[in-house]
Amino acid sequence: MEKRKMKEKKKKPDNDIELKEVHKVWGPVEAEVIKNFLESSGILCILRGEVVQSVSPISVDGMGEIKVLVSEKDYDLAKKLLKSPKI
């Protein structure tokens, strides 16, 4: 019984998703536009930034950078969509 529990603990959960940076922007408005565009195409994404924009809306030396992250399985499609002239 104990061996079976140990094996179950070693399994990687299905909801554990690897994220990959697909794009980088310098403002929250552009980040939201890209996020909405990707999500309207069925690609879920997460925005990650170093500084909360409402606290410090001015970007200095890359601190205002916002990364757009998608799952590895959606990365190629997201990259292709972002290169298309539709945006």
Backbone hydrogen bonds in HBPLUS format (Angstrom, degrees):
<---DONOR---> <-ACCEPTOR-->    atom                        ^
c    i                          cat <-CA-CA->   ^        H-A-AA   ^      H-
h    n   atom  resd res      DA  || num        DHA   H-A  angle D-A-AA Bond
n    s   type  num  typ     dist DA aas  dist angle  dist       angle   num
A0005-LYS N   A0001-MET O   3.27 MM   4  6.60 155.6  2.33 147.3 153.3     1
A0006-MET N   A0002-GLU O   3.06 MM   4  6.32 153.9  2.13 148.8 155.7     2
A0007-LYS N   A0003-LYS O   3.04 MM   4  6.32 155.2  2.10 148.5 154.7     3
A0008-GLU N   A0004-ARG O   3.04 MM   4  6.29 155.7  2.10 147.6 154.0     4
A0009-LYS N   A0005-LYS O   3.11 MM   4  6.34 147.6  2.22 143.9 151.9     5
A0010-LYS N   A0006-MET O   3.25 MM   4  6.50 140.3  2.42 141.5 151.1     6
A0010-LYS N   A0007-LYS O   3.19 MM   3  5.23 129.2  2.46  96.1 108.9     7
A0016-ASP N   A0013-PRO O   3.22 MM   3  5.45 163.1  2.25 110.2 112.8     8
A0072-GLU N   A0018-GLU O   3.08 MM  54  6.01 142.5  2.22 158.5 158.2     9
A0020-LYS N   A0070-VAL O   2.74 MM  50  5.51 155.8  1.79 160.9 169.0    10
A0070-VAL N   A0020-LYS O   2.99 MM  50  5.51 162.9  2.02 150.3 151.0    11
A0022-VAL N   A0068-VAL O   2.87 MM  46  5.82 165.9  1.89 166.7 171.3    12
A0068-VAL N   A0023-HIS O   2.89 MM  45  5.20 173.7  1.89 152.0 150.9    13
A0025-VAL N   A0066-ILE O   2.92 MM  41  5.31 167.0  1.93 155.7 159.8    14
A0066-ILE N   A0025-VAL O   2.85 MM  41  5.31 167.1  1.87 148.6 150.7    15
A0031-ALA N   A0027-GLY O   3.15 MM   4  6.31 158.2  2.20 147.8 154.5    16
A0032-GLU N   A0028-PRO O   2.97 MM   4  6.08 155.4  2.04 142.3 147.9    17
A0033-VAL N   A0029-VAL O   3.01 MM   4  6.30 154.3  2.08 149.5 156.6    18
A0034-ILE N   A0030-GLU O   3.04 MM   4  6.28 165.2  2.07 152.8 155.8    19
A0035-LYS N   A0031-ALA O   2.90 MM   4  6.09 160.4  1.94 147.4 153.6    20
A0036-ASN N   A0032-GLU O   2.87 MM   4  6.00 165.5  1.89 149.8 153.4    21
A0037-PHE N   A0033-VAL O   2.93 MM   4  6.12 155.2  1.99 146.5 153.9    22
A0038-LEU N   A0034-ILE O   2.93 MM   4  6.16 168.6  1.94 156.8 158.8    23
A0039-GLU N   A0035-LYS O   2.91 MM   4  6.07 164.4  1.94 152.2 157.2    24
A0040-SER N   A0036-ASN O   2.90 MM   4  5.99 143.5  2.04 141.1 150.3    25
A0041-SER N   A0038-LEU O   2.99 MM   3  5.10 141.8  2.13  99.7 111.6    26
A0043-ILE N   A0038-LEU O   2.96 MM   5  5.22 162.5  1.99 142.0 137.9    27
A0042-GLY N   A0039-GLU O   3.07 MM   3  4.94 160.3  2.11 102.3 105.7    28
A0046-ILE N   A0069-LEU O   2.88 MM  23  5.13 155.0  1.94 142.8 151.1    29
A0069-LEU N   A0046-ILE O   2.84 MM  23  5.13 174.1  1.84 161.2 162.8    30
A0048-ARG N   A0067-LYS O   2.92 MM  19  5.14 158.5  1.96 146.9 153.5    31
A0067-LYS N   A0048-ARG O   2.72 MM  19  5.14 173.6  1.72 154.9 153.2    32
A0055-VAL N   A0052-VAL O   3.08 MM   3  5.54 141.8  2.23 110.7 121.0    33
A0056-SER N   A0052-VAL O   3.13 MM   4  6.41 167.6  2.15 160.4 163.7    34
A0063-MET N   A0060-VAL O   3.08 MM   3  5.56 164.9  2.10 119.2 123.9    35
A0065-GLU N   A0062-GLY O   3.31 MM   3  5.43 162.8  2.34 109.8 112.2    36
A0074-ASP N   A0071-SER O   3.01 MM   3  5.38 139.4  2.18 107.8 119.1    37
A0075-TYR N   A0072-GLU O   3.27 MM   3  5.05 153.8  2.35  97.8 105.5    38
A0078-ALA N   A0074-ASP O   2.93 MM   4  6.05 164.2  1.95 160.1 165.4    39
A0079-LYS N   A0075-TYR O   2.88 MM   4  6.08 163.2  1.91 158.5 162.8    40
A0080-LYS N   A0076-ASP O   3.03 MM   4  6.20 158.8  2.07 145.1 151.0    41
A0081-LEU N   A0077-LEU O   2.87 MM   4  6.12 159.9  1.91 152.7 158.1    42
A0082-LEU N   A0078-ALA O   2.95 MM   4  6.14 155.8  2.01 149.8 156.1    43
A0083-LYS N   A0079-LYS O   3.11 MM   4  6.33 133.4  2.33 140.1 151.7    44
A0083-LYS N   A0080-LYS O   3.24 MM   3  5.23 133.7  2.47  94.6 106.8    45
A0084-SER N   A0081-LEU O   3.21 MM   3  5.21 143.0  2.35  96.1 106.6    46
